[in-house]
């Protein structure tokens, strides 16, 4: 499936007014649906702000946005009933559901809807002699990323696709992904880089020098190696975006709306009805939401189980297939929820 990536721009409309009015962490009222999200400037804030708006306009509930540094803050607030739903990356949600990484205990959360996200990959200068992912062996690459450790996990997944680890590379520590990447590229400090399709740095470097993303091997064996590192999702991307010079397989990092097990059926059904019935309005709130189409909400690529109230809603709407039920049962067994 083609994944179109939109560049973030500040254009909030009605969603911003709702978010600004309800950005504090006060206990939820019975007619409120409180949505946890990252701070303004993040894509998760964009999702949460637009979602709070369509909930308020499509139901008797009021959507409220509770912003914080991230899921590590608002997830514990689900256990006390202060937050009903939240927006997070698929990997962050997976870690939280398993009680791994920064989460000291498992959170019994379920997937409400899967949305758009980022296509990411390793890339090189267009004039580089590196032609395929297998050719990066022995080259200089950034690593560690103390300021964003998930980046290091994702990069190790890219290398695993080609049967490599950092031991096969000249791995040089970096603190952030994009801080200094321009200099690493233009001054020849590194040979291989990592970024998302549509990232500003990629667009800039492609116009100045020319960049070329390196596609993945989508064989079962190669993808399985990636999934030994983290639960990677691989999708096909058509050519056209800066750096994507031919069609290729890339890693896809979707965004999730999740809910705690105790959230009410009415809140979940109301949220999904708003997302679906006002989907055009939701996506029009900001260009970054263009990929949040209804056909993506239910996906066999899910890496945590769907919330039972979401399952009942999708069944009522005829959106839950036998194949999806089989995937759900696999996930429930994997997380010990059967």
Secondary structure, DSSP 8 states (H G I E B T S, - for coil): ------------THHHHHHHHT-S-----TTEEEEEEE-TTSHHHHHHHHHHHHHHHHSSSEEEEEEES-HHHHHHHHHTTS--EEEEEHHHHHHHHHT-TT-SS---EEEEEEEEEEEEEEEEETT-S--SGGGGTT-EEEEE-TT-HHHHHHHHHHHHHTT--GGGSEEEEES-SSTTHHHHHHTTS-SBEEEETT-HHHHHHHHHT-EEE-----SHHHHHHHHTTS---EEEE-S-STT--S-EEEEEEEEEEEEETTS-HHHHHHHHHHHHHTHHHHHHT-GGGTT--GGGSS-TT-SS-B-HHHHHHHHHTT---HHHHHHHHHHHHHTT--
